[in-house]
Every structure is written in C-alpha cells, then in structure tokens.
Amino acid sequence: KPFTPEQVEQLNEFGIELNDFFNYAIHILKENKIDSIDDLIEKRNILVERLKLIEKDQIKRIKANEVSTRNSVLFFNVITETKSMLLNLINLVKAQRDFNSENKQLLN
C-alpha cells in the first residue's frame, strides 16, 4: 500500500517547515551571519522534536493496523534520513564558519 492520506499530509506539512529551515540556513551562509548559528540549531531541535511526534503517530497507526510493514519501514526510513540531513546541515554551516574564519586569519 502507498502512504495513507494522513501520512502524506504529515510529510507535506513537515516538508514546508523543512524548506523554511533550509532557506534560513542558506540565508545565514549567503549573508555570513555566523552569530545566527545558535538560532539555526534551536530551529533544528524543534524540527527533530516534531519528527518524534510524527514517529509516535506512525506507531499508533501500526498498533491500529492501518499501515503495512513495508509502509512503516519506508516511513521510518524517511524520518531517519531527514534527521540525518538536519544534523549534517548544522555541521556544514559550522564548517563554512570555520573555513571563513581560517581564510580571514590567513589573509591578515
């Protein structure tokens, strides 16, 4: 079975929030607003908490026999990869910050 309408709606809603998060990260990088990294981390933590709620909803669907095993495996894999992407984005922004500060030191 494909994703249920409820699953699709949850993922679409989360996708909007995720898009806003990535746009904010791009803004930080383009404008070199390194002091905003803590704010970005806070936004990431909020998204991770939201993913935990989505996981709980999926567990409820499993218990109610609303979804199949394959469906659940795919759904949980999407959530896991999204969490990894969120964590890696923070690392990327921090690496860019470190790279920029090293370049400034080398130029001076």
C-alpha positions as CSV (number, residue, x, y, z in Angstrom):
1,K,0.0,0.0,0.0
2,P,1.2,3.5,-0.6
3,F,1.3,6.1,2.1
4,T,-2.1,6.9,3.6
5,P,-3.5,10.4,3.1
6,E,-2.7,11.2,6.8
7,Q,0.9,10.2,6.3
8,V,1.2,12.3,3.1
9,E,-0.4,15.3,4.9
10,Q,2.1,14.9,7.8
11,L,5.1,14.7,5.5
12,N,3.9,17.6,3.3
13,E,3.3,19.8,6.4
14,F,6.7,18.9,7.7
15,G,8.3,19.5,4.3
16,I,7.1,23.1,4.4
17,E,8.8,23.6,7.8
18,L,11.9,21.8,6.5
19,N,12.0,24.1,3.4
20,D,11.8,27.2,5.7
21,F,14.7,25.7,7.8
22,F,16.9,25.2,4.7
23,N,16.1,28.6,3.4
24,Y,17.1,30.1,6.7
25,A,20.4,28.1,6.6
26,I,21.1,29.4,3.1
27,H,20.4,32.9,4.2
28,I,22.9,32.5,7.1
29,L,25.5,31.2,4.7
30,K,25.0,33.9,2.0
31,E,24.9,36.8,4.4
32,N,27.7,35.3,6.5
33,K,25.5,35.7,9.7
34,I,27.6,33.3,11.8
35,D,26.1,34.7,15.0
36,S,22.8,33.1,13.9
37,I,24.1,29.5,14.2
38,D,22.6,29.1,17.7
39,D,19.2,30.1,16.3
40,L,19.6,27.6,13.5
41,I,20.4,24.9,16.0
42,E,17.3,25.8,18.0
43,K,15.2,25.5,14.9
44,R,16.7,22.2,14.1
45,N,15.9,20.9,17.6
46,I,12.3,22.0,17.1
47,L,12.1,20.0,13.8
48,V,13.7,16.9,15.4
49,E,11.1,17.1,18.2
50,R,8.4,17.4,15.5
51,L,9.8,14.3,13.8
52,K,9.5,12.4,17.1
53,L,5.8,13.3,17.2
54,I,5.4,12.1,13.7
55,E,7.1,8.8,14.6
56,K,4.7,8.4,17.6
57,D,1.7,8.9,15.2
58,Q,3.1,6.2,12.9
59,I,3.4,3.8,15.9
60,K,-0.2,4.5,16.7
61,R,-1.1,3.7,13.0
62,I,0.9,0.4,13.3
63,K,-1.0,-0.6,16.5
64,A,-4.3,0.2,14.8
65,N,-3.3,-2.0,11.8
66,E,-3.8,1.0,9.5
67,V,-0.4,0.5,7.7
68,S,1.7,-2.4,6.4
69,T,5.2,-3.3,7.4
70,R,6.7,-2.1,4.2
71,N,4.8,1.2,4.6
72,S,6.2,1.6,8.1
73,V,9.7,0.7,7.2
74,L,9.7,3.3,4.4
75,F,8.1,5.9,6.6
76,F,10.6,5.4,9.4
77,N,13.5,5.5,6.8
78,V,12.2,8.8,5.5
79,I,12.2,10.2,9.1
80,T,15.7,8.8,9.9
81,E,17.2,10.2,6.8
82,T,15.6,13.6,7.4
83,K,17.1,13.7,10.9
84,S,20.5,12.9,9.5
85,M,20.1,15.7,6.9
86,L,19.2,18.1,9.7
87,L,22.2,17.2,11.7
88,N,24.6,17.3,8.7
89,L,23.3,20.7,7.7
90,I,24.4,22.2,11.0
91,N,27.8,20.6,10.6
92,L,28.0,22.1,7.1
93,V,27.2,25.6,8.4
94,K,29.8,25.2,11.2
95,A,32.4,24.0,8.7
96,Q,31.7,27.0,6.5
97,R,32.0,29.3,9.5
98,D,35.4,27.7,10.4
99,F,36.6,27.9,6.8
100,N,35.7,31.6,6.6
101,S,37.4,32.4,9.9
102,E,40.6,30.5,8.8
103,N,40.6,32.4,5.5
104,K,40.3,35.7,7.3
105,Q,43.3,34.8,9.6
106,L,45.4,33.7,6.6
107,L,44.6,37.0,4.8
108,N,45.6,39.1,7.8
